[in-house]
Amino acid sequence: MRITTVDYERLDLELTEPYTIAYETISRASNLILYLGTDRGIIGMGCAAPDPEVTGETGDDVEKIIRTVITPALLGQNPLNYAFLIESLRSRLNSSALAMVDLALHDIMAKKADVPLYQLLGGYRDCIATSVTVTIMPTMAETMAKTTQYVDQGFGIIKLKGGLDVQEDLARLQAMRDKYPKLTLRFDGNQGYSLDQALRFVTAAQPIGVEILEQPTTIEDEELMGEVSMGGTLPVMADESLKTLKDAFRLTRNDFTDMINIKLQKVGGLTPGLHINSVALAAGNEVMVGCLDECGLGISAGLHFALSRRNIVYADLDGHLDFVEDPFGDLFTIEKGVMRPNGVAGLGRE
């Protein structure tokens, strides 16, 4: 089998409403869709969701790299030699562009095997519950209205974004708990807390029943995250601190984290994601599969990854829900917050 064509399209996706996290406000996102055609009639598809803050790329950067690097590197190659192809491109691409290629190659392999990708990867489970995110909003009323909207849609897991004000964050979590006693609550500090603030949050959040505290402190002082982890019984999850396999080894070796969040766009795709997951498994860290602002194709890749391994027990795959239009929304279903692939080979699009 040989790659005979390399094509792409750019999706500039508008959000239904801008959202705010501890360090920025976002109103739209660019996704690049890569199409790898083969001489066997199989077309592999991959998604890039560049983010200057997270992946160090813009949409324009990825478009240029497709034309100047990816196309000449892949034309005429055997897509089944994916490990060689990914390694040959690793030093030349930023993470979302690398993930895009990696996902397209895996899509080809699963389509050739005529199975959904999660089964090719191991098929540990066939569905997983996802959290849905409530961002930093101006008022408590808006926060609760958004929470109610998601609960009414059947979601049972809410991840609240915060990190600007400890007391306000705790008040919002308490309000959610008071109104919805059975709701699973997670909290993402997005690097917004000092050590003292994070420790105060841990103490106060335990009686509220918060399940996970994600990246409370900055990546520049990641040892502080270890102190938060050691200082309380609330599991601490690394997110922004983890971009590479070396990061995973360092964080787990030094006991800086109890759990890790693997985002395929941030780590460079499934190939490194699976290696990172193995490090987490060896260290006894449970794993969440997260996402950036990705259309359904990128979310589908995260879902298939999450279904493939035993220690991937959490999912935060809601990035597509905020787009006005998503051309890949049919690749999976979400019912009462539980995600299932559509059963089509590969990532779900013939």
N, C-alpha and C positions, 0 to 999 in steps of 0.2 A: 504494500500500500504506500502511496506517495501523496504528499500535499501538492495539489495542482493550482489552487487559487487561494489568495488571502484577500479578504475584503472586510469592511467595517462600516458601521453607521454610528452617528453620534446622537444621543438623546439628551436634550437639555430639558430637564424635568422640573416643573414648577411644583412647589409645595402648597398644600391646601392652606397652610398658615405658617409663617415663620416660627422657628423655635429657638429657645435660648438655653445654653448650657453655661457652665461657670466661666468659660473663656471666650465665647463668641455667640453671635446670632446668625442663623442660616435661613435663607428664603428659597433657594433653588439648588439643584445639583446636576452635574453632567455625568452621564454614564456612556461608556464606549462599548459597543457590541462587536466582537471579533467573529468572523466567519471563516473557518478553514475548510475548503473543499478538497476532496480526495478523488483519486482515480477509481475508487470503488463506489462512488455516488454518495458516500457518507459526508455530511457537513457537521463539523464540530463548532459549538458556540461557546463563547466565554464573555464575561462582563468585567469591565474595569470601572471602579467608582473613585476617581482621583479626588483627593482632598489635600490642599496645600499644607494644612496643619498636621495631618496624620500621615499621609503617604508621600508628601513632598512633591506632588504633581498637580498640574491643572489639566483640564480637558484638552487644551491646545498642545500641551506637552505629550500627552498620550497619542494624539493624532499624528504628531510629527514622528514619534518613535515607531509607530506602526509602519509608516512609509519608509523610514530610513534604516531601521534595524530589524524589526520583526519580520517584515515581508521577505527581504533577501535571506534572512537566517532560516526561514521555514520552507520556502518553496523548494520542492524536489525531495524533501526529507520524509522519512518514514515516521508517521505520528506515533507509532507504537514504541519508538525509542524516546519516550517522553522524559525519562530521567536525564539522558544525555542532552536533549534539547533545552530543558529547563536549566540545567547547570551551565550550558554554553551561553545562556542569556542572562544569568543571574547578576553578573557584575555590570551589565549594560542597561538594566531596567530598574525603575523604581517599583515598589511593591504592587500597586494596583495593575500596572501594565503586565508584570510578571504573572500575577494571579489570573488575568484575562487569558493569557496564553496557556497556562497550566489547566484552567478549567475547560478550555476548548479541546485540549488534547485528551483530557479525561472523558469528555463528552463523546469524542470519537471512539475511544476504547469501549465504553459502555454500550454505545450504539452498535459497534461491531459484535459485541457479545450478546446484543439484543436483550439487555436487562437494564432496569433503572440503576443509576450510578451507585446508590447506597448499597445495593446488593453486590455489585462488583467490589466495593470497598470492604465488605464484610457482613452487612445486613444484620446488625445486632438487634435492632428494633424497627418497627415500621411507622411509628408516629412519635411525636414529642410535643409537650405543651410549651408555648412561647410566652414570655412576658410581653407587655406592651407599655410604652414609655409615656409618662406624664412629665413634660418639661417644666422648666422654671417659668411660672406665670406671674403676672403682676399682682393678682389678688387670690385670697383663699377661695372665694366664690368661683373663680375661673378654674382653679385647680380641682375643686370638687365637681364642677360641671363636666370637666373632661374625664375625671375618674368615673363618674356615673355613666357617661357615654360609653366607655369601654366595658364597664360591667354589664350594661344593657345589651352590648353586642356579644356577651358570653365569655369575655376574658376573665380569668380567675387569678392572674398574676400581674401586678402593677409594679413597674420600676419607676421610682420618683427621682428625677434629676434635682441636684441641689449643689451645695458647696459655697454659697454666698453668705448664709446666715444660719448658724447652728440652731438657734431657737426657732426660727421660722421653719426650717426643715423639719424639726421634730414636731412642731405644731401641725404641719400638713400631714405628716405620717399619722399622728394621733387622730386627726379628723377622719382620715381614711379608715383607720381601724375602728373608730367609734361607729361610723356609718355602715361599714362592711366588715363585720367581725371575722368572717371566713376568708377574706381576701388574703392572698399571699403577697407580702410586701418586700420589695428590694429597694436599695438606695444606692445611687451613684453620685459620689462627691466630685467627680471630674477634676481632681487635684486641688480642690478649693480650700481644704482645711489645713490649719497648722496642726502640729502634734497634739497640743492641748485641746484644740477644738475637736479633733477626731476622737480623742479619748473621752471627752464629755459626751460626744454623740453616742459612742458605744455604750456607755453606762446608761444613758437615758433611753436608748432605742431598744434595749433588751426587753423591758416589760411591755413595750408596744408590740413586739413580735416581728421584728425585721429579720428577714432570712439571710441577707447578704449585704455587706458594705463594700462597694466597688471603688477602687482607686481614690481613697480619701485625701492623700497627700501628693505632693509634686514628684515628678519623675527625677528632678534634680536631687532630691533628698529621699531616695527610695528606701533607705534604711529606716526612715521614720514609719513607713508602712509596716515594716517588720515589728516595730515597737507597738503599733496599734494592734497588730495581729496577736502579739504576745500579751498585750495588756487587757484583753477582754475575751469574752466567749462568743462574740459576733464574728463569723467568718469573714475574712478580708480577701477581696479578689483583685488581682492585678489586671489592668487594662492598658492604659497608655504606656506603662512601663515595659510592655511586652510587644516587641516587633520582630524579634529574630529567635532562632534556636538558642543562640548564646544567652539571650536575655532570659529565656525560660530556665536554662541551666543555672544561671547566676541567682535568679529570684528564688528558685526552689532549694538550691544548695545552701543558701544563707537564711532560709526560713523567713523570707520577707513577705510571704503570702501563703494563704491557706488554699486558694483556688486561683485559676487563671481563666481569662477571657480570650479566646482565639477568634480573631476576625480575619477571614481569608484574604480580604483586600489589604489588610495591614501587614500580614506575614508573607504574602506572595503566593497564595494559592493552597491547594490541597497537599501537594508534595511536602512543603515545609510544615504545613499545619499538622499532618500526621506525625511527623518527627517530633514536633513540639508536644503533641498530645502524649506521645510515648514517654517523654521526659516527665510530664505531669503525672502520668500513671506510676512511674518508678518512684516519684517523690510522694505519692499518696495525695496528690492534689486533684480534686474534682475539677471538671472543665465546663465552661459555658461557651457556646458558639454564639458570637455576636455579629454585628453588621455595621456598616456605614450607611450612607444614603444610597441604597442600592435598589434597582428595579427587581422585578420578580425573578429574573435570570440569576442574579447574584444571590438573592435570598434562597433560591432553589439549591444552589451549590452549598450554601451553609446548612440547609436542611439535610441534604444527603450526607454531608460530613457528620452532622450530629447523630444521624441514625446508624452510623457505621461502627461506633466504638462504645464499649461498656462504661467507661468513666466519663463520657460526655453526657452529663445528666441534666444540664440546664441549657435553655435556648433563649436568646433575645433577638429574634428575627422579625422585626416589625418595621424595618426601614422603608419598605415599599408602601406601607399603609398611608403615608403622608403625601404621596404624589397625586396630583390631579388626575393624571392618566398613567397607567402602567401597562405597556404592551405585552408583558409576560405574566400577567396575573393568573393565568390558567395552568401554571405548572404545578400547582399544589392547591390543597384546600385548607381552610381554617374553620373549624367548627368548635365552638365553646373554647376557643383558645388553643385547640390541639391541631397541629399541622401534619398533613399527610401528602406525600408525592402523588402525582396523578397516574402513576403506573406506566407511563410511556418510557421507552428506553432512553438512557443518558440522563440529561438534566430535565427532560420532560417535553421537549419540542422536537417533533419529527422534522 
